[in-house]
Amino acid sequence: MSYAIIGFGKIGQALAKAFARNGIEVSVATTRAPESFASDAAAIGPGIKPKTLAEAIKADVIFLAVRFEQHPDVAKVLPDWKGKTVVDVTNGYGMSPEKLGGQLSSAKAFAGGRLVKGFNHLGATVFGQDPAVHGGRRVVFLASDDDDAAKDICALAKSFGFAPIGLGGLSEGGMLVQGYGSTWGRLIFKDLVQFEEKS
């Protein structure tokens, strides 16, 4: 399984740190030349590989960590996203509901792709930290209409050290972790930790 992060701002770099902590190689790309952010990638770890956008989208699993309004530009790079899993880390906060067109995620833009909404409810500073907290694991929320894709990303989140919690489909669970207009979903910024039950 190959991975890529599209967008290398604060959230993209926080994601890259999760990959680096666990020795999992990931490509990172923006609309800029890879050389322009190569030093930032190297500072995170040797497994963080700067690539062009065209190279990065060859990965099996794409983490979409761009500004919400930029996602259609990324989607246009491929005519069909069939066979790819797109993990939507975007948020539409500050965009009018009319502009969002009723979308709670970028699902419509990535035709054919298996879309999972997740890793977007925490600020970059918190998300970039080690998810092991006081003997527990920091929670990440996932929503998807594709059960197999959700299972795959759930397993990846666990390998990162997080405690993933499924929220169901995009229309119900996605609403809880999506910003739109001047409203944040109810689970946005909820920094929760899960502890194992002791028998």
N, C-alpha and C positions, 0 to 999 in steps of 0.2 A: 504494500500500500504506500503510495507517495502522497505528500502533502505540500500545500502552498498557502501562503498568506498574501492576499492582495490588499495593499494598504500598509504603510509602515510608519504610521503616526504612533501616538501613545498606546492605543489599544493593540495595534499590530505588533508593536514591540513587546507589550505585555504577553501576548500570545506566543511570540518567539521565545520569550524567557521560559514559558511552560515546556516548550519543546526541548530547549537547551538543557533545562534541569534534568530531563529524563533521557537525554542522549538520543533523541529522535530527530533525524534530519528533516529540514523543511526549507522549501524555496520561499523567498520573499520578493515581492515586486510592487512597483508603483508605475505611474505613467512616465516617471523620469528614468533616465539611464541608470543601470545598476551601480555604476561607479559613484554616483552621487550619494548613495547611502551605504556603500560597502563598509566604511569604517564603523558605522553604527551597528551593522550586522555582525562584524567581527568582534565588537566589544561584548556582544551577548554570548557568542560561542562559535566554535568552528563548524558546527552543523547547520548554521543559519546561512543559507546560500542565496546571495543576491542574483536575481535573474531579470530578464525582460518580461513584460506582461505576457507576450506570446509564448515564451518558454514556460513560465510558471503555470499557466492554465492547462498544461499537459498533465498535471498531477491528477490523481484519482479524487482527492478531497481538497476542496478549495475553501479557505476561510475568507469571507468577504468582510474586510475591516476598513472600508472606505467610508466617506461621508454618504449618508443615505441618498442624496441627490446625484451622486456620482455612479450609483450602481448600474443604471442603464448603459453607461459608456463601457463598463466592464462586460456586461452581458452581450453587447454587440460584437465582442471579439470572436465569439464562436456562434455559428448559426444554430447549433443544436447542442444542448448540454447533456444529452442522453448519456447515461453511464457514469456521470459525475455526481458527487455529493457536494452540495454547496451549503456551507455553514454560515448563516446570515448573522453577523455580529453588529449589523447597523442599527441605527435608531432614527426615527423621523421627528424627533422633538424639534419644535420651532417651525415645522412645515405645516401649513394649513391642511385640515382634513380633505379639503377639495383638491389640493395639489397631490395629496397621497392617493387620491382616487379610491379611497376605502381600503387600501392595502395595509395589512399589518406587517408585511415583510416584503422582500423583493421576489417572491415566488413567481409572479407572472412574467418577470423579465427573463428568468433563466429557464426557458422552455425545455422540457425534457429532463431537467436535473432533479435530483432527489434533495429537497430542501429541508434543512434543520435550522430552527431559530435557537440561538443560544450563545453563551459566553458574553452577553451584552448587558447584563443587569448591574454589574459592578463598575465603579470608576477604575481607570487604568492603574492608579497607584495601588489600590487594594488588590485588583486582579493580578497584578504583576508580582505579588508577594508569594512566598511558599504557601501552598494551601493547607499545610499541616499547622493547626492552630490549637494550642492547649490540649493536645491529645486527641483532637477531633480533626475533621476535614471540612474545608470551606465548601459550601454548596454552590453548584451552578445549575441553572434551569435550562431544560431543553424542550422544545415543542416541534412536532413534525407530523405531517400526514402520511409519512412513509415509515412504517414500523422497523423495517430492516435498517434504514439509514439512521434512525434514532438509536437503535441498538449498537451500531458501529461507533457512533459518536459518543454514546454513553460509555462504551468500553475504553475509548481514547481518553475521555475525561477522567475515568478511574485511573488509567495509567499515569496521568498527569498528577494524581494525588487528590483530585477533587471528589466531592460526593455529588454525583449528578442526580437530579430529580426530574422525572418526566412530567410535563404539564398537559399531555394529550396533543390534540391536533393544533394546527396553526390558528384556526379561527377562534378557538377558546383559549388555549394556552399561550398563543402568541400575543394576545391582547394584554396579558399580565406582564410581559417583558418588552413592550414596545412603547416608545415615546411617540406622540403625535400631537400636532398643534402645541398647545401650552399644557398638555397633560402627560404625566409619566404613568406607565403601567404600574399596577399596585405592588409588584415585586421588584421594581427598579430600585437600586441602592440598598436593598435589604441584604446586609452582610450576615449570613447565617452559617452556623457551624454544626455539623452532624457528628454525634458521638455514638460509638458502638455500644449496644446494650451489653451489660455485663451480667452473665448468668450466675 
